[in-house]
C-alpha cells in the first residue's frame, strides 16, 4: 500500500541507472513491468550466483517488478508494448532517444496513443547540444564531470574513478523525483509529457555545486574547488589500532574537542580558534587532527568523542557494515527467502511514511517470469501467446 499504489510503470531500462529508478518506484507501490529482451538484462550475468541469470547486481536493482520478454524489433513485440502503454502512467527508458525513434516508440507515437503518459528518458546528454547522440556510461560521465581529476588532486596525482556506480544511482534518484513531479502535473492538468533526465548535465550540477568556488563569479576569483573537500588529510583518520571517521566542524564541536583532548594550545591558535581561521588553514588543521588520532585506539576515541558530542562514526568495510549496530537494530539488511535463490540478503526501503508505508512487493523476477500473466492482462489469448513464443517474439515461461 505504498504512496504510488495504482501507478503503472512500463520499465524499458537495463543495467543500473534506469532499473535503480524503477525499483524505487516499485518499492513505493507502483506496478512496474520490466520489459526485457529475450536474453534478459545484462546485469543478470554480473557477480557470483546460485543460478544462471540471477546475479547479485540484478537481484539488488530489480525487486518490486514483474518481468516480460519481448523482441521489440519484431512488429508483434512492438504491438505488445503499445498495448502495455495504452493505460500506463509512466514509461521509463534508458537508450538514446534516437533508438526509441527507430523502434517507432518515440514520444510523438506513444503520446498519440496515451496523452496522459509520463514519457521519461534517462540517458547520456541533453538533446539540444552536440553530444546528443553520444553513448554514455557511468565511467565516462565521472571523467567528464571532473571526479577523477578531483581524486588525483587529493591523492597520489593519478586520476581514478569513484569505486561505485555513483552517476547511475544519482541520475536514477533524480529521475524518480522528475517522474513523481510529472505525475503531479499530470494529475493537475490531465496531460502527460516527455521528461528527459540527462546524465552529463545532472552530474555537472552535482559536482560543481560543491566545487564551483571562485568560478561562480565573472571574472573568476580563483580556479574553483572546495578546499576542505580537496585537503589530502580529509580522510578516515588512523588510530593506534585501526581507522575512524570523524568531523570536527562547527565552533561548538571544536570547543568540545579542545576540552575532551585537553588541547588548550589549539584553542589559543588562530588557525584553530575560529571557523574562518580553520577554513583558511584547512590542510594544517586536518594534518594536526591526523597526528592526534594516532594516539589512542579506535574504541577509546569513539567513547571519548561520543561523550563530547563530536561527530564520529566507525569506518566500515563491506563485511563489517552488515553488522553495524544501528543497521542491525533497524533491520536494514533483512535475510529473505527468494522463490528460486533461497536465502538472500536484501535492503530496506529507506524512506518512511506515516500513512502509506512502502516495502518491496516482490523479489527480483526470473526472466519472463510474469510474461504470460502480463500478456493475458492486456488481452492476448492463450493461442496468441503460444504463437508469439513460436515466432520468437517472447519466450516460454521459466520452469
C-alpha positions as CSV (number, residue, x, y, z in Angstrom):
1,X,0.0,0.0,0.0
2,X,2.8,2.4,-0.8
3,X,2.2,6.0,-1.9
4,X,2.4,5.1,-5.6
5,X,-0.1,2.3,-5.5
6,X,-2.3,2.3,-8.6
7,X,0.5,3.7,-10.8
8,X,1.5,1.5,-13.7
9,X,5.1,1.8,-14.9
10,X,6.5,0.2,-18.1
11,X,10.2,-0.2,-17.5
12,X,12.2,-0.5,-20.7
13,X,15.6,0.1,-18.9
14,X,18.6,-2.1,-18.5
15,X,21.9,-2.2,-16.5
16,X,21.7,0.1,-13.4
17,X,20.6,3.7,-13.8
18,X,17.1,3.0,-15.1
19,X,16.5,-0.2,-13.1
20,X,17.6,1.6,-9.9
21,X,15.0,4.3,-10.5
22,X,12.2,1.9,-11.4
23,X,12.9,-0.4,-8.4
24,X,12.4,2.6,-6.2
25,X,9.1,3.4,-7.9
26,X,8.1,-0.3,-7.4
27,X,9.1,-0.2,-3.8
28,X,6.9,2.9,-3.4
29,X,3.9,0.8,-4.6
30,X,3.8,1.2,-8.4
31,X,3.2,-1.8,-10.6
32,X,6.5,-1.9,-12.5
33,X,6.5,-4.1,-15.6
34,X,10.1,-4.8,-16.7
35,X,10.3,-5.3,-20.5
36,X,13.4,-7.4,-21.2
37,X,15.0,-8.7,-24.4
38,X,14.8,-12.4,-25.0
39,X,18.3,-12.7,-23.5
40,X,17.4,-10.5,-20.5
41,X,19.1,-7.6,-18.7
42,X,22.9,-8.0,-18.9
43,X,23.2,-7.4,-15.1
44,X,21.6,-10.8,-14.7
45,X,25.1,-12.1,-15.6
46,X,27.2,-10.0,-13.2
47,X,28.7,-11.4,-10.0
48,X,28.6,-14.7,-8.2
49,X,25.3,-16.5,-8.4
50,X,23.5,-19.7,-7.5
51,X,21.5,-19.9,-10.7
52,X,22.2,-18.5,-14.2
53,X,20.7,-15.1,-14.8
54,X,20.1,-14.2,-11.2
55,X,23.3,-12.4,-10.2
56,X,23.5,-10.0,-7.2
57,X,23.5,-6.8,-9.2
58,X,20.3,-7.8,-10.8
59,X,18.7,-9.0,-7.5
60,X,19.5,-5.7,-5.8
61,X,18.2,-3.5,-8.6
62,X,15.1,-5.2,-9.8
63,X,12.9,-6.2,-6.9
64,X,9.2,-5.0,-6.8
65,X,8.9,-5.7,-10.6
66,X,7.3,-8.1,-13.0
67,X,9.3,-9.4,-15.9
68,X,8.2,-10.0,-19.5
69,X,10.4,-10.8,-22.6
70,X,9.6,-9.2,-25.9
71,X,11.6,-8.7,-29.1
72,X,10.8,-5.1,-29.9
73,X,12.3,-5.3,-33.3
74,X,9.5,-7.6,-34.4
75,X,6.2,-5.9,-35.2
76,X,4.3,-8.2,-32.8
77,X,6.7,-7.3,-29.9
78,X,6.3,-3.6,-30.6
79,X,2.5,-4.1,-30.7
80,X,2.6,-5.7,-27.3
81,X,4.5,-2.8,-25.8
82,X,2.0,-0.4,-27.3
83,X,-0.8,-2.3,-25.7
84,X,1.0,-2.1,-22.4
85,X,1.4,1.6,-22.8
86,X,-2.2,2.3,-23.6
87,X,-3.2,2.5,-20.0
88,X,0.2,3.0,-18.4
89,X,1.0,6.1,-16.3
90,X,4.8,6.1,-16.9
91,X,7.3,4.8,-19.5
92,X,10.9,4.8,-18.4
93,X,13.7,4.1,-21.0
94,X,17.4,4.5,-20.9
95,X,18.5,4.0,-24.5
96,X,19.2,7.1,-26.6
97,X,16.1,8.8,-27.9
98,X,17.3,8.1,-31.5
99,X,17.0,4.4,-30.7
100,X,13.4,4.8,-29.4
101,X,12.6,6.6,-32.7
102,X,14.0,3.7,-34.7
103,X,11.7,1.4,-32.8
104,X,8.8,3.7,-33.6
105,X,8.3,4.3,-29.9
106,X,9.2,8.0,-29.8
107,X,7.1,10.4,-27.8
108,X,5.1,11.5,-30.8
109,X,3.9,8.0,-31.4
110,X,3.3,7.0,-27.8
111,X,1.6,10.2,-26.7
112,X,-0.9,9.9,-29.5
113,X,-2.0,6.6,-28.0
114,X,-1.9,7.7,-24.4
115,X,-1.8,11.5,-23.9
116,X,-1.7,11.0,-20.1
117,X,1.6,9.1,-20.2
118,X,4.7,10.4,-18.5
119,X,7.5,9.5,-21.0
120,X,10.7,9.6,-19.0
121,X,14.1,9.1,-20.6
122,X,17.4,8.6,-18.6
123,X,20.3,8.8,-21.0
124,X,23.7,10.5,-21.6
125,X,23.2,14.0,-22.7
126,X,20.7,16.8,-23.2
127,X,19.2,16.7,-26.7
128,X,20.0,20.3,-27.7
129,X,23.8,20.0,-27.7
130,X,26.5,18.4,-29.9
131,X,26.7,15.3,-27.6
132,X,23.0,14.5,-28.1
133,X,23.6,11.2,-29.8
134,X,26.7,10.0,-28.0
135,X,26.6,6.9,-25.9
136,X,27.3,7.3,-22.1
137,X,28.3,5.2,-19.2
138,X,29.0,5.9,-15.6
139,X,32.8,6.0,-16.0
140,X,32.6,8.3,-19.0
141,X,30.4,10.8,-17.1
142,X,32.6,10.6,-14.0
143,X,35.5,11.6,-16.1
144,X,33.7,14.3,-17.9
145,X,32.5,15.9,-14.7
146,X,35.9,16.1,-13.1
147,X,35.6,13.4,-10.5
148,X,38.8,11.6,-11.4
149,X,40.7,14.9,-11.6
150,X,39.5,15.7,-8.1
151,X,40.5,12.2,-6.9
152,X,44.0,12.8,-8.3
153,X,44.2,16.2,-6.6
154,X,43.6,14.6,-3.2
155,X,45.7,11.5,-3.6
156,X,48.8,10.5,-5.5
157,X,48.2,12.5,-8.6
158,X,46.7,9.6,-10.6
159,X,43.1,10.1,-11.8
160,X,40.8,7.4,-10.6
161,X,37.0,6.7,-10.8
162,X,35.0,6.6,-7.6
163,X,34.6,2.8,-6.9
164,X,30.8,3.0,-7.1
165,X,28.3,3.4,-9.9
166,X,27.8,6.9,-8.5
167,X,26.5,8.5,-11.6
168,X,23.9,5.8,-12.4
169,X,22.5,6.0,-8.9
170,X,22.4,9.8,-8.6
171,X,20.8,10.2,-12.0
172,X,18.4,7.4,-11.1
173,X,17.4,9.2,-7.9
174,X,16.9,12.4,-10.0
175,X,14.7,10.5,-12.4
176,X,12.4,9.3,-9.5
177,X,11.9,13.0,-8.5
178,X,11.3,14.1,-12.0
179,X,8.8,11.3,-12.7
180,X,6.9,12.0,-9.4
181,X,6.8,15.7,-10.2
182,X,5.5,14.9,-13.7
183,X,2.7,12.7,-12.2
184,X,1.6,15.6,-10.0
185,X,1.5,17.9,-13.1
186,X,-0.5,15.2,-15.0
187,X,-3.0,14.9,-12.2
188,X,-3.5,18.7,-12.2
189,X,-3.8,19.1,-15.9
190,X,-4.9,15.7,-17.3
191,X,-1.9,15.5,-19.7
192,X,1.4,13.7,-19.5
193,X,4.6,15.0,-21.0
194,X,8.1,14.0,-22.1
195,X,10.8,14.4,-19.4
196,X,14.5,13.9,-20.1
197,X,17.0,13.3,-17.3
198,X,20.5,13.6,-18.9
199,X,23.5,12.1,-17.0
200,X,26.1,14.7,-18.0
201,X,24.1,17.8,-17.0
202,X,22.8,16.2,-13.8
203,X,26.3,15.2,-12.7
204,X,27.8,18.5,-13.8
205,X,25.5,20.3,-11.4
206,X,26.0,17.7,-8.7
207,X,29.8,18.1,-8.7
208,X,30.1,21.7,-9.5
209,X,27.7,22.7,-6.8
210,X,30.5,21.9,-4.3
211,X,33.5,22.8,-6.5
212,X,32.5,25.9,-8.5
213,X,34.2,28.1,-5.8
214,X,35.5,31.3,-7.2
215,X,34.5,30.2,-10.7
216,X,31.0,31.2,-9.6
217,X,32.0,34.8,-10.3
218,X,32.8,36.6,-13.5
219,X,35.6,37.3,-13.7
220,X,36.7,34.2,-11.6
221,X,38.1,34.8,-8.1
222,X,40.1,31.5,-8.1
223,X,40.4,28.2,-10.1
224,X,37.5,26.6,-8.4
225,X,37.4,23.7,-5.8
226,X,36.1,23.4,-2.3
227,X,39.3,23.5,-0.2
228,X,38.0,21.3,2.7
229,X,37.0,18.5,0.3
230,X,40.3,18.7,-1.5
231,X,42.6,18.6,1.6
232,X,44.8,15.5,1.4
233,X,44.2,14.8,5.1
234,X,40.4,14.8,4.7
235,X,40.1,11.0,5.0
236,X,39.4,8.4,7.7
237,X,41.9,9.0,10.5
238,X,44.4,6.3,11.5
239,X,44.2,5.4,15.2
240,X,46.6,3.3,17.1
241,X,44.8,0.1,16.1
242,X,42.6,1.0,13.0
243,X,40.7,3.8,11.4
244,X,37.9,6.2,12.3
245,X,35.6,8.7,10.6
246,X,35.5,12.0,12.5
247,X,34.5,15.5,11.5
248,X,35.0,18.4,13.9
249,X,33.2,21.1,12.0
250,X,31.5,24.0,13.9
251,X,32.7,26.1,16.7
252,X,30.8,24.2,19.4
253,X,32.2,20.9,18.2
254,X,35.8,22.3,18.2
255,X,35.3,23.7,21.8
256,X,34.1,20.2,22.9
257,X,37.1,18.7,21.1
258,X,39.6,21.0,22.8
259,X,38.1,20.2,26.2
260,X,38.0,16.4,25.6
261,X,41.6,16.3,24.5
262,X,43.0,19.0,26.8
263,X,44.3,20.9,23.8
264,X,44.2,24.5,25.2
265,X,47.1,25.3,22.9
266,X,44.9,24.7,19.8
267,X,42.1,26.8,21.3
268,X,44.6,29.7,21.5
269,X,45.9,29.2,18.0
270,X,44.1,31.5,15.4
271,X,44.4,28.7,12.8
272,X,42.1,26.6,15.0
273,X,40.1,29.0,17.1
274,X,37.5,30.2,14.5
275,X,35.6,28.8,11.5
276,X,37.3,31.3,9.2
277,X,40.7,30.5,10.6
278,X,40.2,26.8,10.1
279,X,38.8,27.3,6.6
280,X,41.9,29.3,5.6
281,X,44.3,26.7,7.0
282,X,42.4,23.5,6.4
283,X,45.4,21.4,5.4
284,X,47.2,22.4,8.6
285,X,44.1,21.6,10.7
286,X,43.5,18.2,9.2
287,X,47.2,17.3,9.4
288,X,47.2,18.0,13.1
289,X,44.0,16.0,13.6
290,X,45.7,13.1,11.9
291,X,48.5,13.3,14.4
292,X,46.2,13.5,17.3
293,X,44.1,10.5,16.4
294,X,47.1,8.2,16.2
295,X,47.5,8.5,20.0
296,X,44.5,6.3,21.1
297,X,42.6,3.2,20.0
298,X,39.5,3.4,17.8
299,X,37.3,2.3,20.7
300,X,38.8,4.9,23.0
301,X,38.2,7.6,20.5
302,X,34.6,6.6,19.9
303,X,33.8,6.6,23.6
304,X,35.6,10.0,24.2
305,X,34.1,11.8,21.2
306,X,30.6,10.4,21.7
307,X,30.6,11.8,25.2
308,X,31.9,15.1,23.9
309,X,29.2,15.2,21.2
310,X,31.8,15.4,18.4
311,X,30.5,13.6,15.3
312,X,32.2,10.2,14.9
313,X,31.4,7.0,13.0
314,X,33.2,3.7,12.5
315,X,35.0,3.2,9.2
316,X,33.3,0.1,7.9
317,X,34.3,-2.3,5.1
318,X,31.9,-4.4,3.0
319,X,31.7,-7.1,5.7
320,X,31.5,-5.0,8.9
321,X,28.8,-2.7,7.6
322,X,26.5,-5.7,7.6
323,X,26.9,-5.9,11.4
324,X,26.6,-2.2,12.2
325,X,24.7,-1.9,15.5
326,X,22.3,0.8,14.1
327,X,21.6,-1.1,10.9
328,X,21.0,-4.3,12.8
329,X,18.6,-2.5,15.2
330,X,16.6,-1.0,12.3
331,X,16.6,-4.3,10.3
332,X,18.3,-2.7,7.3
333,X,19.7,-5.9,5.8
334,X,16.9,-8.5,6.2
335,X,17.6,-12.0,5.1
336,X,14.7,-13.1,3.0
337,X,13.7,-16.2,1.1
338,X,13.7,-15.8,-2.7
339,X,11.5,-18.4,-4.5
340,X,14.4,-19.7,-6.6
341,X,17.6,-18.3,-5.0
342,X,16.9,-19.3,-1.4
343,X,18.1,-17.1,1.4
344,X,19.4,-13.7,0.2
345,X,20.3,-10.5,2.0
346,X,18.0,-7.6,1.0
347,X,17.9,-3.9,1.9
348,X,15.1,-1.9,3.4
349,X,13.2,0.9,1.7
350,X,14.9,3.9,3.4
351,X,12.1,6.5,3.2
352,X,9.2,6.1,5.6
353,X,5.6,7.4,5.6
354,X,3.1,7.7,8.4
355,X,0.1,6.6,6.4
356,X,1.3,4.8,3.2
357,X,4.3,2.7,4.4
358,X,6.3,1.2,1.5
359,X,8.1,-2.1,1.2
360,X,9.2,-4.4,-1.6
361,X,6.2,-6.1,-3.0
362,X,8.2,-9.0,-4.6
363,X,11.8,-10.1,-5.0
364,X,13.6,-9.8,-8.3
365,X,11.9,-11.9,-11.0
366,X,13.3,-14.6,-13.2
367,X,13.5,-13.8,-16.9
368,X,9.9,-13.6,-18.3
369,X,8.5,-14.9,-15.0
370,X,5.3,-12.9,-15.5
371,X,5.2,-12.7,-19.3
372,X,2.1,-14.9,-19.8
373,X,0.3,-13.2,-16.9
374,X,1.0,-9.7,-18.3
375,X,0.0,-10.6,-21.9
376,X,-3.3,-12.0,-20.7
377,X,-3.9,-8.8,-18.7
378,X,-3.6,-6.7,-22.0
379,X,-6.0,-9.0,-23.9
380,X,-3.9,-11.8,-25.5
381,X,-5.4,-15.2,-25.7
382,X,-3.6,-18.4,-24.9
383,X,-3.3,-19.3,-28.6
384,X,-1.9,-15.8,-29.4
385,X,0.7,-16.1,-26.7
386,X,1.7,-19.6,-28.0
387,X,2.1,-18.1,-31.5
388,X,4.3,-15.3,-30.1
389,X,6.5,-17.9,-28.4
390,X,6.7,-19.9,-31.6
391,X,7.6,-16.8,-33.6
392,X,10.4,-15.7,-31.3
393,X,8.5,-12.6,-30.1
394,X,8.6,-13.8,-26.5
395,X,9.8,-16.9,-24.5
396,X,8.1,-19.7,-22.8
397,X,7.6,-19.2,-19.0
398,X,10.6,-20.2,-16.9
399,X,10.5,-23.6,-15.3
